[in-house]
Amino acid sequence: MINSLSKVLEQKESKKKYSEARVIVLDDSFNTFQHVANSLLTIIPGMSEKKAWALTIKVDKTGSAEVWRGNLEQAELYHELLFSKGLTMAPIEKT
């Protein structure tokens, strides 16, 4: 009984370990500030215009910015949609 309980706990811990992921936009030389900001506004839920522009500037100044963090399935969706808009994306980072 104890062995089966510990297996269940181990599975929950390993599942929890990868429950979150980060979506990161990378700097490039071909997307305009306006396009990056508009893409973030269109795709990332709850994104304000002010935050979209702040993230766009961060991408330009530092080379990358985390634009969303949450469950892996949603991260994959936002990553795919931003990539389809032509943004340069880092691989999804599991946290």
N, C-alpha and C positions, 0 to 999 in steps of 0.2 A: 504493500500500500504506500509506504513512504517513497519507494523508487518511482512509482507512477506519478505521485504528487510532485516530486522534484523535477520530473521530465516536463510536466505541464508548466511549472514555474519557469524552467529554462526556456521553453518555447515562447512564453509570454515575454520574457526579458529580451530574447533575441529579436522578436517581432517589434518590440518597443524601441529597440536600439536604432532601427532604420525607419521609424515612422515619419520622420521629417526630412525634407530635402530643401535645398537652396537653388533658386533660379538666378543665374548671373549673366548679365549682358557685358560683352567685351567691346572695347574701343576698336574702331576700324576707320579706314580713310574714305569710305564711300557713303555712309549713311549720314544724312543731315541731322542737326539737332532737332529740328521740327519733326522729322520722320520718327526718330527714336522716342521723343516725348509723346507724340500722337499714338504710336504703337503701344506704349505703356498705358496710356489713358484708355485705349480701346480694349485692351486684353486683360489687364490686371484689375480684379474687382476692388473697389474702394480706393482706387488711385486718384488722388487729386491732381489738378494741373500743376500746382506748386511743387508737390512731391515728384511728379514726373519730370519736371524741369530740373529739380535738384539732383535727381538720380542721373539724368542725362549729362549734366555738368560733371558729376562725379566720375562717370564713365570716361569722359573726355580728359579730365585732369589726372585720374589715377589708373586708368586702363581697364577698370571693371567696376561693377556695382551689383550688389545683391538687390534684385527688384521684387522678389517674393520668397517667402519661406512658409512651408506648411507640409501637408501630407504628400507622399510621393506621387500618388495618382494625379492630383491637381498640378503638382510641379511639372510632371511630364506633359500635361495638356498645355500649360502656359508656355513651357519651353518650346513645344512644337509650334504653337501659334505665333510666338515672337520670331522664331526661326523662319516661318513661312512668310513673315513680313519683311524678311531680308536682314534682320538683325544678326550680328555675330554673337553666338552664344557659347559659353563655357559648358562643358558637360555638367549634367545635374550632379550636385554634391549632396550625398546623404549625410545627415547629421545624427 
